[in-house]
Amino acid sequence: MSGRVGDLSVKQADALAQFRENVKDILPQCPSQSDHFLLRWLRGELLHLLDTITTEWQVPEVIDKYLSGGMCGHDREGSPIWYDVIGPLDPKGLMHSVSKQDLVKSKVRDCEILQKECDLQSERLGRNIEAITMVYDCEGLGMKHLYKPAIETYGEVLTMFEDNYPEGLKRLFVIKAPKLFPVAYNLVKHFLSEDTRRKVIVLGSNWQEVLQKYIDPEELPAYYGGKLTDPDGDPRCRTRITFGSEIPKTYYVRDSIKVDYDQCVTIGRGSSHQVEYELLAPNCALRWQFTCDGADIGFGVYMKKKIGEWMKASEMKEVVPNQRYNAHLVPEDGSLTCPEPGVCKYSLTVHLSYINEVPIIEPWLTCNNCAANYVFSII
């Protein structure tokens, strides 16, 4: 059973009915109350996905200008089409210019834009549109695209897509694939489910002919064998598809930001450096900055009730989820507002097999009328 409307097992149908009952109080505020809409959330467990990315998050300029790809046209069944243009992409430049978290956020934003277009198409056509078509233009794929930090980040993006947008992909066409493509694909295919792998279609020299079987020429950019152009006649439709290019080193964050670090610590493999702050009033603003040498590093923020009290991370309230940051490429700078008093614990963890020296600006705390009222300790 696929888990789609009309193809539900008894267990899946029961789960849908129970889910509808659980959310009945908020259903009137949802954009749709259909089974299709509820199944999207039930299959992907998207209840905790923050949709503020599409409305509040500011896209870094370097992503906007140099991260290739874009939505352009619809296939013959009405599904949106997303193009990824691999050749001009500068993976190393991207990883040196923006944080891994911003790259993942940009892909969440793209997924949400595509989902909203699916919803609009459903309204326009009077039938349900749930999945998208993708075209991967692999012309120019080379060794620069096998840059390890970029591959790891792309793996996180694929995992995010698999976890949160199951069945969101109808088919993925790979065109102009060079001899290196099997090597690149083998590096990332383990992030994909078997169902997703079956949707990857590598086309040969007749790729234009095959694309036109699925995409009307009026909806296919002229650059890819169709008739669609920008208003100025651009066959690549660059108002909708970013083709990217080499990123100027002036965007590299580590080279452009000079930070005077207060403290440098050495953290061994599997070890962590932890810092505690006691927050004596609500709505304290906390900020942290750190960088490291040689590899990425794990970082998370937790809350507990008492200073000095030993607790496992799993026993504390997770405020900022523990993630791996590419702080050896881009210094990390973040902040949050804590709505309630308590003890805030920062944790930096090394996962790799060698020792990193981690220069750290110890997180500083500000609070209206109580900026000095905190306890600081390194444990």
C-alpha positions in Angstrom: 0.0 0.0 0.0 1.4 3.4 -1.0 -0.2 5.4 1.8 -2.1 7.6 -0.7 -5.8 8.3 -0.9 -7.5 5.2 -2.5 -4.5 3.0 -1.6 -4.6 2.7 2.2 -4.3 -0.4 4.2 -6.7 -1.0 7.1 -3.9 0.1 9.5 -3.2 3.2 7.4 -6.9 4.1 7.2 -7.2 3.8 11.0 -4.2 6.0 11.5 -5.7 8.6 9.3 -9.0 8.5 11.1 -7.3 8.8 14.5 -5.1 11.7 13.2 -8.1 13.6 11.9 -9.8 13.1 15.3 -6.7 14.4 17.1 -6.4 17.6 15.1 -10.1 18.3 14.6 -9.9 21.5 16.8 -7.4 23.1 14.5 -8.6 21.8 11.1 -10.8 24.9 10.4 -7.6 27.0 10.4 -5.7 24.7 8.0 -5.5 25.6 4.3 -7.2 22.3 3.5 -9.1 19.6 5.4 -8.8 16.9 2.8 -7.4 13.4 3.3 -4.6 14.4 0.8 -3.5 17.2 3.1 -3.7 15.2 6.3 -1.8 12.3 4.7 1.0 14.6 3.7 1.5 15.5 7.4 0.9 11.9 8.7 3.4 10.3 6.2 6.1 12.8 6.7 5.6 13.8 10.3 5.8 17.5 9.4 4.1 18.8 12.5 7.3 20.2 13.8 8.6 21.8 10.6 8.9 25.5 10.9 7.1 27.3 8.1 8.7 30.6 9.2 11.6 29.9 6.8 9.5 30.9 3.8 8.3 34.1 5.4 10.9 35.4 7.9 14.3 33.9 7.1 16.5 36.2 5.1 18.3 34.3 2.3 22.1 35.1 2.3 23.1 37.0 -0.8 25.6 34.3 -1.9 22.9 31.6 -1.9 20.5 33.8 -3.8 23.1 34.6 -6.5 25.2 31.5 -6.7 23.2 28.4 -5.6 22.0 27.0 -8.9 18.5 25.7 -9.5 14.9 26.9 -9.8 11.3 26.1 -10.5 10.2 26.6 -14.1 7.1 25.3 -15.8 4.9 22.3 -15.2 4.9 18.8 -16.7 2.1 17.4 -18.8 0.3 16.2 -15.7 0.4 19.7 -14.1 3.2 19.0 -11.6 5.8 21.8 -10.9 9.3 21.2 -12.4 12.5 21.9 -10.5 15.9 22.2 -12.3 19.2 21.7 -10.7 22.2 22.8 -12.7 25.3 21.0 -11.4 28.2 22.1 -13.7 28.5 25.8 -12.7 28.0 25.1 -9.0 30.9 26.0 -6.8 30.6 23.7 -3.8 33.8 24.8 -2.1 32.9 28.4 -2.5 29.5 27.9 -1.0 30.8 26.0 2.0 33.3 28.8 2.7 30.7 31.5 2.3 27.6 30.4 4.3 26.9 28.0 7.1 25.7 24.5 6.5 22.5 25.4 8.4 21.7 28.2 5.9 22.2 25.8 3.0 19.8 23.3 4.5 17.3 26.1 5.3 17.4 27.2 1.6 16.4 23.7 0.5 13.6 23.6 3.1 12.4 26.9 1.6 12.6 25.5 -1.9 10.6 22.4 -0.9 7.9 24.6 0.7 7.7 26.8 -2.4 7.2 23.7 -4.5 4.6 22.3 -2.1 2.7 25.6 -2.3 2.8 25.4 -6.1 1.4 21.9 -5.9 -1.4 23.2 -3.8 -2.1 26.1 -6.3 -2.0 23.6 -9.2 -4.5 21.4 -7.4 -6.9 24.4 -7.2 -6.3 25.4 -10.8 -6.8 22.0 -12.3 -9.4 20.6 -9.9 -7.4 17.5 -9.1 -4.8 16.7 -6.5 -1.2 17.5 -7.4 1.2 16.2 -4.7 4.5 15.4 -6.4 7.1 17.3 -8.5 9.3 16.5 -11.5 13.0 17.2 -11.2 15.6 17.7 -14.0 19.3 17.3 -13.0 21.6 18.9 -15.6 24.9 17.2 -14.9 27.0 18.7 -17.7 30.3 19.8 -16.3 30.1 17.5 -13.2 33.7 17.2 -12.0 36.0 16.4 -9.1 35.2 19.9 -7.6 31.7 18.6 -6.9 33.0 15.8 -4.8 34.2 18.2 -2.1 33.6 16.3 1.1 31.9 19.0 3.2 29.5 19.7 0.4 28.7 16.0 -0.1 28.0 15.7 3.7 25.7 18.7 3.5 23.9 17.4 0.5 23.4 14.2 2.3 21.7 16.1 5.1 19.5 17.8 2.6 18.5 14.4 1.1 17.7 13.0 4.5 15.6 16.1 5.3 13.7 15.6 2.0 13.2 11.9 2.6 12.0 12.5 6.2 9.7 15.4 5.6 8.5 15.1 2.0 7.9 11.4 1.4 6.3 10.8 -2.0 7.0 14.4 -2.9 9.1 13.3 -5.9 7.3 11.9 -9.0 10.4 11.4 -11.1 14.0 12.7 -11.5 15.6 13.0 -14.9 19.4 13.0 -15.0 20.6 14.6 -18.3 24.1 15.0 -19.9 25.6 12.7 -17.2 29.4 12.4 -17.6 31.5 9.3 -16.8 32.0 10.6 -13.2 28.2 10.5 -12.5 28.1 6.9 -11.2 30.9 7.8 -8.7 29.0 10.9 -7.5 25.7 9.1 -7.3 27.3 6.2 -5.2 28.4 8.8 -2.6 24.8 10.0 -1.9 22.4 7.2 -2.9 22.5 5.6 0.5 20.7 8.7 1.8 17.8 7.8 -0.6 15.0 5.3 0.0 14.6 2.4 -2.4 11.4 4.0 -3.6 13.2 7.3 -4.4 16.0 5.5 -6.2 13.5 3.9 -8.5 12.4 7.3 -9.5 15.9 8.4 -10.7 16.0 8.1 -14.5 19.4 8.6 -16.2 18.8 9.6 -19.9 21.1 9.1 -22.8 21.7 11.2 -25.9 18.0 11.3 -26.7 17.3 13.2 -23.5 15.5 16.1 -25.2 13.1 13.7 -26.9 12.3 12.0 -23.6 11.8 15.2 -21.7 9.2 16.3 -24.3 7.2 13.2 -23.7 6.7 14.3 -20.1 6.9 18.1 -20.6 5.1 20.2 -23.2 7.6 22.2 -25.3 5.7 25.4 -24.2 6.6 24.6 -20.6 10.2 23.4 -21.3 13.1 26.0 -21.5 14.5 26.4 -25.0 17.9 25.6 -23.6 16.6 22.1 -22.8 14.9 21.6 -26.2 11.6 23.3 -25.6 10.1 26.7 -26.6 10.0 28.5 -23.3 12.1 31.7 -22.9 12.3 34.7 -20.6 10.5 37.8 -21.8 13.9 39.1 -23.1 14.3 35.9 -25.1 16.8 34.2 -22.8 16.6 30.5 -23.7 17.9 29.5 -20.2 15.0 31.3 -18.4 17.5 32.7 -15.9 14.8 34.8 -14.2 13.5 31.5 -12.9 16.6 29.2 -12.9 19.8 30.3 -11.3 22.8 28.8 -13.2 25.5 29.8 -10.6 29.2 30.4 -11.2 32.4 30.5 -9.3 32.0 32.4 -6.0 34.3 35.4 -5.5 36.6 34.9 -2.5 35.3 38.2 -1.2 32.3 36.2 0.0 34.4 33.8 2.1 33.4 34.4 5.7 36.5 33.1 7.5 38.8 35.4 5.6 36.5 38.5 5.8 35.6 38.4 9.5 38.4 38.9 12.0 37.3 37.8 15.5 39.2 38.4 18.7 38.6 35.1 20.6 38.7 35.2 24.4 39.5 31.6 24.9 40.9 28.6 23.1 40.3 25.1 24.2 41.4 21.7 22.9 38.7 19.0 22.7 39.6 15.4 22.1 37.6 12.9 20.0 34.3 12.0 21.7 34.8 14.7 24.3 32.8 17.9 24.9 33.3 21.4 26.2 30.3 22.6 28.2 29.4 26.1 29.5 26.6 27.0 32.0 24.8 30.3 32.5 22.2 30.9 35.2 19.3 33.0 33.9 17.7 34.8 36.8 15.0 36.5 34.8 12.8 35.6 31.8 13.5 36.8 28.3 17.3 36.8 28.6 19.1 37.2 25.3 22.0 34.8 24.7 24.6 34.8 22.0 27.4 32.5 21.0 30.3 32.6 18.6 32.9 29.9 17.9 35.2 28.5 15.2 37.4 25.5 15.0 40.4 24.1 13.1 40.3 21.1 10.8 36.7 19.7 10.9 33.1 20.4 11.8 31.9 20.3 15.4 28.7 19.5 17.2 26.9 22.2 19.1 23.7 22.3 21.1 22.0 24.4 23.8 20.0 22.9 26.7 18.0 24.1 29.7 17.8 22.8 33.2 16.6 24.1 36.6 19.7 24.1 38.9 23.3 25.3 38.4 25.9 22.6 38.8 23.3 19.8 38.6 24.6 16.9 36.5 22.2 15.8 33.9 22.3 13.9 30.6 21.4 15.8 27.5 18.4 13.6 27.1 17.2 14.6 30.5 17.4 18.4 29.8 15.1 20.5 27.7 16.6 20.9 24.2 16.6 24.6 23.2 18.9 24.5 20.2 19.1 21.0 18.7 22.5 19.5 18.7 23.8 19.7 15.1 27.2 19.6 13.3 28.4 23.0 12.2 31.1 23.6 9.5 32.7 26.1 11.8 36.2 25.3 10.4 35.0 27.0 7.2 32.5 29.6 8.5 32.6 30.9 12.1 29.3 30.3 13.8 27.3 33.2 15.3 23.9 32.6 16.8 21.5 33.8 19.5 18.2 33.1 21.2 15.8 34.6 23.7 15.1 32.4 26.7 11.4 33.0 27.8 11.9 31.6 31.3 14.6 31.5 34.1 16.8 28.5 34.5 20.3 27.2 33.6 21.4 27.3 30.0 24.1 24.8 29.1 26.1 25.0 25.8 27.8 21.9 24.6 30.6 21.6 21.9 31.5 18.1 20.9 34.2 16.7 18.6 33.0 13.6 16.6 36.1 12.9 14.4 39.2 10.8 15.1 41.7 13.5 15.8 41.9 16.5 18.2 40.6 19.9 17.2 41.7 23.1 18.7 38.5 25.1 19.1 38.8 28.9 19.6 35.7 30.0 21.4 34.2 33.3 22.2 32.4 32.4 25.4 28.6 33.0 25.0 27.6 36.3 26.5 24.3 37.1 28.2 22.2 40.3 28.3 19.0 40.8 30.2 17.0 44.0 30.9 18.1 45.4 34.3 20.0 42.2 35.2 22.9 41.9 32.7 25.4 41.0 35.5 23.2 38.5 37.3 24.5 35.2 36.0 26.7 32.4 37.1 29.4 31.2 34.6 31.3 27.9 34.8 33.2 25.6 32.5 32.7 21.8 33.2 
